[in-house]
Amino acid sequence: MQPAPDYLPLVYGAYAAVSVVLTIFLARTLSVNGRIFLEKVFVDDRDFGDAVNRLLVVGFYLAAMHFANLWIFNRIRRGARQAVIPPPIVEHGRLDLAAAG
């Protein structure tokens, strides 16, 4: 009997790829639409508004990277904790100590 194929790495890879594409798309969309808003806020200094817009996009990418790091560290911690947990023991019955004595 062959073991079942492990699709988990494939699923995680697909999830990571979709997450990266969506993050880039969302950052660009926010940048384009946020630029219009920042032009209204920084009427006197358009260059400053563009700089703020770029910083916001970088901050958005860093926030996404932060969540990726949290996920990776959680996986590492979970693996380390599972390495030291003893295997579960199935209880088959109880030993009657009063009758044994």
VOPAGU-2260 file (C-alpha; in pm, 1 decimal, decimal comma):
REM VOPAGU-2260
SITE   aa  ch    i         X         Y         Z
SITE  MET   A    0       0,0       0,0       0,0
SITE  GLN   A    1     145,6     336,0    -102,8
SITE  PRO   A    2     127,2     634,0     130,2
SITE  ALA   A    3     -99,6     920,3      33,2
SITE  PRO   A    4      77,6    1203,6    -150,6
SITE  ASP   A    5     159,6    1505,3      61,4
SITE  TYR   A    6      -3,6    1804,6    -106,0
SITE  LEU   A    7      64,1    2044,2     180,8
SITE  PRO   A    8     384,6    2197,6      34,0
SITE  LEU   A    9     204,2    2248,7    -298,2
SITE  VAL   A   10     -89,6    2416,9    -125,6
SITE  TYR   A   11     140,4    2643,4      77,8
SITE  GLY   A   12     337,1    2732,0    -234,3
SITE  ALA   A   13      20,5    2822,9    -423,5
SITE  TYR   A   14    -104,0    3024,2    -126,1
SITE  ALA   A   15     226,5    3212,0    -102,7
SITE  ALA   A   16     225,4    3288,2    -477,4
SITE  VAL   A   17    -131,6    3418,6    -469,9
SITE  SER   A   18     -54,6    3623,2    -157,7
SITE  VAL   A   19     248,0    3787,7    -320,9
SITE  VAL   A   20      53,7    3872,2    -637,5
SITE  LEU   A   21    -237,7    4016,0    -438,4
SITE  THR   A   22      -2,9    4215,9    -214,4
SITE  ILE   A   23     172,5    4371,7    -513,8
SITE  PHE   A   24    -159,1    4445,4    -686,5
SITE  LEU   A   25    -305,7    4601,6    -373,8
SITE  ALA   A   26       6,9    4811,6    -307,5
SITE  ARG   A   27       2,1    4948,4    -662,3
SITE  THR   A   28    -369,7    5021,2    -645,8
SITE  LEU   A   29    -331,4    5200,7    -314,7
SITE  SER   A   30     -33,5    5393,4    -450,8
SITE  VAL   A   31    -215,5    5516,0    -760,7
SITE  ASN   A   32    -534,9    5609,7    -578,1
SITE  GLY   A   33    -353,2    5737,3    -270,7
SITE  ARG   A   34    -145,8    5971,5    -485,7
SITE  ILE   A   35    -461,6    6157,6    -588,1
SITE  PHE   A   36    -558,4    6198,4    -223,3
SITE  LEU   A   37    -209,3    6312,9    -124,4
SITE  GLU   A   38    -204,8    6571,5    -404,2
SITE  LYS   A   39    -507,5    6730,3    -239,7
SITE  VAL   A   40    -347,7    6717,4     104,8
SITE  PHE   A   41      -4,2    6850,6      -0,7
SITE  VAL   A   42    -114,7    7115,2    -251,5
SITE  ASP   A   43     188,2    7336,0    -194,0
SITE  ASP   A   44     453,2    7061,2    -216,3
SITE  ARG   A   45     378,0    6788,6    -469,4
SITE  ASP   A   46     723,0    6626,6    -430,5
SITE  PHE   A   47     659,7    6582,4     -60,6
SITE  GLY   A   48     326,4    6413,7    -136,1
SITE  ASP   A   49     499,6    6173,7    -378,0
SITE  ALA   A   50     761,3    6093,8    -113,7
SITE  VAL   A   51     491,2    6022,8     144,8
SITE  ASN   A   52     311,5    5800,4    -106,7
SITE  ARG   A   53     628,1    5597,0    -169,3
SITE  LEU   A   54     687,3    5562,2     204,0
SITE  LEU   A   55     332,9    5437,8     252,5
SITE  VAL   A   56     383,1    5174,7     -18,1
SITE  VAL   A   57     709,2    5059,8     141,9
SITE  GLY   A   58     533,6    5046,7     477,8
SITE  PHE   A   59     258,5    4835,7     324,1
SITE  TYR   A   60     514,6    4588,2     187,7
SITE  LEU   A   61     689,7    4577,7     525,5
SITE  ALA   A   62     356,8    4508,3     705,0
SITE  ALA   A   63     297,0    4216,2     463,7
SITE  MET   A   64     651,9    4093,0     527,1
SITE  HIS   A   65     590,4    4121,0     901,2
SITE  PHE   A   66     293,9    3883,6     879,7
SITE  ALA   A   67     496,0    3641,2     666,0
SITE  ASN   A   68     771,2    3643,6     929,2
SITE  LEU   A   69     519,9    3580,4    1206,2
SITE  TRP   A   70     381,1    3283,9    1012,7
SITE  ILE   A   71     730,4    3139,4     952,8
SITE  PHE   A   72     832,0    3179,1    1318,1
SITE  ASN   A   73     507,1    3015,3    1429,1
SITE  ARG   A   74     577,7    2715,9    1202,9
SITE  ILE   A   75     929,9    2684,8    1343,1
SITE  ARG   A   76     802,5    2707,9    1702,3
SITE  ARG   A   77     528,6    2452,7    1635,7
SITE  GLY   A   78     780,9    2210,0    1486,4
SITE  ALA   A   79    1015,3    2251,9    1782,4
SITE  ARG   A   80     733,3    2197,1    2031,8
SITE  GLN   A   81     610,9    1885,4    1851,1
SITE  ALA   A   82     962,2    1739,6    1858,4
SITE  VAL   A   83     959,6    1726,1    2240,7
SITE  ILE   A   84     597,4    1622,0    2297,0
SITE  PRO   A   85     565,8    1252,7    2380,5
SITE  PRO   A   86     340,3    1045,6    2157,5
SITE  PRO   A   87     -17,6    1000,1    2275,5
SITE  ILE   A   88     -91,9     683,1    2473,7
SITE  VAL   A   89    -424,3     511,6    2430,2
SITE  GLU   A   90    -579,2     400,6    2756,7
SITE  HIS   A   91    -671,8      31,4    2732,9
SITE  GLY   A   92    -814,1     -12,9    3078,0
SITE  ARG   A   93    -760,5      57,9    3442,5
SITE  LEU   A   94    -556,2    -138,3    3688,4
SITE  ASP   A   95    -747,0    -221,1    4003,9
SITE  LEU   A   96    -480,9    -183,2    4273,2
SITE  ALA   A   97    -712,2    -293,3    4555,0
SITE  ALA   A   98    -770,4    -631,7    4390,3
SITE  ALA   A   99    -402,6    -676,7    4304,2
SITE  GLY   A  100    -284,7    -627,1    4666,3
